[in-house]
Amino acid sequence: MSLPDKKGYFGDFGGKYVPETLMALLDDLEKVFRGALKDRSFQKEFQYYLREYAGRPTSLYLAERLSRHLKTLKVYLKREDLLHTGAHKINNTIGQVLLAKRMKKTRIIAETGAGQHGVATATVAALMGLECVIYMGAEDVKRQALNVDRMKLLGAKVIPVTSGSQTLKDAMNEAIRDWVTNVRNTFYIIGSVAGPHPYPLMVREFQAVIGREARRQFLAKEKRLPDYLVACVGGGSNAMGLFHSFFNDRKVHMIGVEAAGLGLNTDQNSASLKKGEVGILHGSKSRVLETKDGQIKPAHSIAAGLDYPGVGPEHAYYQEIGRAQYVTVTDQEAVSGLKLLSRIEGIIPAMETAHAIIYLEKLARTVKGQKSVIVCLSGRGDKDMGTIKNLI
Ligand SMILES: *Cc1c(COP(=O)(O)O)cnc(C)c1O
């Protein structure tokens, strides 16, 4: 059976927990999305922009020096860092902006934490000539000034949100409020495999190109399937994008790496799968970081893109059924991952991706014999130079 089910559930997780006014809109969106999936001309246009604008296919690069360093692992890097705007996020925003056009919407909104999804959204809105409004916590506007300038340069209006903790979850609430008010002409682009159904499904389908390409490329190079897939997990879109095409390949082990921040036994982490409870966030049921009385806890990670107190419902399901294993890496370990890949391969990864990289050292110590692994190199590290300047 292919998941999610009709109501948008992956096992116990997912669904639509939204105000009544949005239900009809989500139904409509799902209808248009399913129609688009089957429509050759939509697929052709999507493939066109992925290829000509974003730069697909990305290479599957054999990291020889890293493999020699790890001894027991032969590592292939799926180079999403080479895409336009520097990360996998553009795959999804291209898909959703084409849906917006198909629905004849003229206005795009999104929320953003670190600003990376905001930049990828502002980029495709500019590409299609659509009005774009980005909600961002006032605290984040201060911390991520460079991305705010990028969005403005791309023609987006950035609205600082001053309610609550003035961060990502407050920006989400504000974006949903805007959507409810302006549904007629507005399309809400969500940045990960989270949100109410059909978003986790849509984002997965738009990101699944990562795993489809990687599977084909790996088979061509190695004449077999990899033993492991490794990817970092914030909301979970680059990981699900890689994992999805391998779901039925039971011998391929999948490992998602969450941010342990300052440690799992502190309040300063983003490990929603490892440490979270079943709860509702951003319109769907999944694992979330919350206090005993059910309030969402602020998350922490040195990687802005992992700093999210929830996770996509399909990952909660993969964990529940044991299809994927979820592990954690601390801020400090991630910094050493960033240095390692920079020095050993000449590739500066995003701080998010560095979590997946450094986990390889732990994996290498536990495997028996020689194994192969595909790592999703979700993005490049240019954006993180400010964060790590004092840590090099
Ligand atoms: C946003 C981001 C992530 C985290 O988002 P997912 O939805 O979990 O993929 C990871 N890596 C990079 C480079 C990002 O920009």
The ligand as a Gaussian input file, in Angstrom:
#p B3LYP/6-31G(d) Opt

LIG

0 1
 C       17.045000      23.357000       5.414000
 C       18.209000      22.483000       5.320000
 C       18.247000      21.215000       5.942000
 C       17.138000      20.701000       6.813000
 O       15.911000      20.525000       6.197000
 P       15.351000      19.084000       5.825000
 O       13.930000      19.357000       5.478000
 O       15.498000      18.215000       7.032000
 O       16.138000      18.585000       4.696000
 C       19.361000      20.417000       5.749000
 N       20.417000      20.842000       5.015000
 C       20.424000      22.055000       4.419000
 C       21.620000      22.442000       3.627000
 C       19.330000      22.909000       4.553000
 O       19.359000      24.107000       3.953000

